[in-house]
């Protein structure tokens, strides 16, 4: 079973991680998202990390790189749902998610941030 799902909400993709994701699944997710964005008129991608208790350097680097690639396609990436334990782990291990990312408390706030960007606000 693939540990992630990609849902289409019009011109926004919602990515949900269903369990701890392994390195090969992270690569598969990145490839799937790049294909979807290239194929259609996608304005934003929300990556919901609400179920991820720990974010390792491999996942963080891929999310950061993915955001950079998607930005080339005029697609904004917003990370939502980071829990306290994940934030503490990121800080303790000095892991950065990059400069191209925007963060939101939850998926609803992430959608609002993307829609605000699309509307030019």
C-alpha positions in Angstrom: 0.0 0.0 0.0 1.3 3.5 -0.9 1.6 5.6 2.3 0.3 8.8 0.7 -2.7 10.0 -1.3 -3.0 12.8 -3.8 -6.5 14.4 -4.0 -7.4 17.0 -6.6 -9.4 20.0 -5.5 -9.7 21.8 -8.8 -6.4 23.5 -9.5 -5.0 22.5 -6.0 -3.6 19.2 -5.0 -3.9 17.9 -1.5 -1.2 15.4 -0.4 -1.9 13.4 2.6 0.6 11.2 4.3 -1.2 8.2 5.9 1.7 6.7 7.9 5.4 7.1 8.4 6.7 7.3 4.8 9.9 5.5 3.8 12.6 6.9 1.5 11.4 5.0 -1.7 7.8 6.3 -1.1 9.1 9.8 -0.8 10.8 9.6 -4.2 7.6 8.0 -5.6 5.5 10.9 -4.2 7.9 13.5 -5.6 7.7 11.9 -9.1 3.9 11.6 -8.9 3.5 15.2 -7.9 5.9 16.5 -10.6 4.0 14.5 -13.3 0.6 15.8 -12.1 1.7 19.4 -12.0 3.4 19.1 -15.5 0.2 17.5 -16.9 -2.3 20.1 -15.7 -2.9 23.6 -14.6 -2.1 23.2 -10.9 -1.8 26.4 -8.9 -0.9 24.9 -5.5 0.0 21.8 -3.6 -0.8 21.3 0.1 1.4 18.7 1.8 -0.4 17.6 5.0 2.2 16.3 7.5 -0.3 16.0 10.4 0.2 12.3 10.8 4.0 12.5 10.6 5.5 12.4 14.1 9.1 12.6 12.9 10.4 14.3 9.7 13.9 13.0 8.8 16.4 14.9 6.7 15.6 12.8 3.5 11.9 13.8 3.7 12.7 17.4 4.5 15.2 17.7 1.6 12.7 16.2 -0.9 9.9 18.5 0.2 12.2 21.5 -0.1 13.4 20.4 -3.6 9.9 19.6 -4.7 8.8 23.1 -3.7 11.6 24.5 -5.7 10.7 22.5 -8.8 7.0 23.2 -8.4 7.8 26.9 -8.2 9.2 26.7 -11.7 5.8 25.6 -12.8 4.2 28.6 -11.0 2.8 26.2 -8.4 3.0 27.2 -4.7 3.7 24.6 -2.0 2.2 24.9 1.5 3.0 22.5 4.3 0.3 22.0 6.8 -0.3 20.1 10.1 3.1 20.0 11.6 2.7 18.7 15.1 4.7 19.8 18.1 6.8 16.6 18.2 7.8 17.1 14.5 8.7 20.7 15.0 10.8 19.9 18.1 12.6 17.1 16.1 13.3 19.5 13.2 14.7 22.1 15.6 16.7 19.6 17.7 18.3 18.1 14.6 18.7 21.4 12.8 16.7 20.2 9.8 15.4 23.0 7.5 12.5 22.6 5.2 13.8 25.3 2.9 13.0 28.9 2.0 10.4 28.2 -0.7 7.8 26.8 1.6 4.8 28.4 3.3 3.4 26.8 6.5 -0.1 26.5 7.7 -1.7 25.1 10.9 -4.1 22.9 8.9 -5.3 22.1 5.4 -8.0 24.7 5.5 -5.6 27.5 6.3 -3.2 26.1 3.6 -5.9 26.3 1.0 -6.7 29.9 2.0 -3.0 30.8 1.7 -2.8 29.3 -1.8 -6.1 30.9 -2.9 -4.9 34.3 -1.6 -1.7 33.9 -3.6 -3.6 33.0 -6.8 -5.9 36.0 -6.4 -2.9 38.2 -6.1 -3.3 39.0 -2.4 
